[in-house]
Amino acid sequence: MNIAVLLKQVPDTTAKISVSGGRVDENSVSKWSMSPYDEYALEAALKLKEAGGGNVVAISAGPSRCEKLLRDAAAVGADDLVHIMNDDINNLDSTQLQKLLAAAISKSNSSIVLCGKQAADTNSGSTGPGVAEILGASCMTMVSEVTKDGEDYLATRPSSSGHEKVAVSAPCVFAFDKGVTEMRRPNVRGIMMAKKKEIEIWSAADLDVDLGNSNVTINSHSPPPEKPPGQKFEGADSVSTVVAKLRDEANVI
């Protein structure tokens, strides 16, 4: 049994994002990381492997820098690495990307798919449901845990009364929210082995995918407005002014 986990490389939460010429300047991003929700999906995939066997296939689409992301996944236990090479990934719409991912999942013979509920950069939340639609698979979102239950899989997710467990059969896609599970970290041996692991590089042509034209046009990117400078008040005489600002400007009282 192959378990596919979809991973996206995004700017690290500590990285400064610059806009140049109406576009995010990716060359200025100092650090790229795995999208946080994808980390939970990877951990869950590794636990499924440990509980019931099989191989974890880490799949990522993007430019050559995604190699580091895949090797990071290998360092904690991913068995097979698949890189869908596309240097123009930001100009694909979500449907085009989902076609590539679904084709790679099928080619890797994976019947269980795990991913983050949304990417940290776009926050669209469309990858899991979109891939499931193409594959004709069941889809569970907002998942915090998946366990094997005979021939089925039990997904834990929030409900109106707390949490619920939903049983689904393969093929199925699970989109992960944050959970309570602590992420495993690579050790020296894992890092060294990951450096030697082969990465399969596939193109759209290799996957027999006709991307067609994007249905989305981005006119421009722009940074959020700068926050106004802070204000400092001292002394009892400022109390009424502070209260007025908290009530009328900050709307917190």
Secondary structure, DSSP 8 states (H G I E B T S, - for coil): -EEEEE--EEE-TTS---EETTEE-GGG---EEE-HHHHHHHHHHHHHHHHH--EEEEEEEESTTHHHHHHHHHHTT--EEEEEE-TTGGGS-HHHHHHHHHHHHHHTTEEEEEEESS-TTT----HHHHHHHHHT-EEEEEE-EEEEETTEEEEEEEETTEEEEEEEESSEEEEE---S-------HHHHHHHHH--EEEE-TTTTT------S-------------------SGGGHHHHHHHHHHTS---
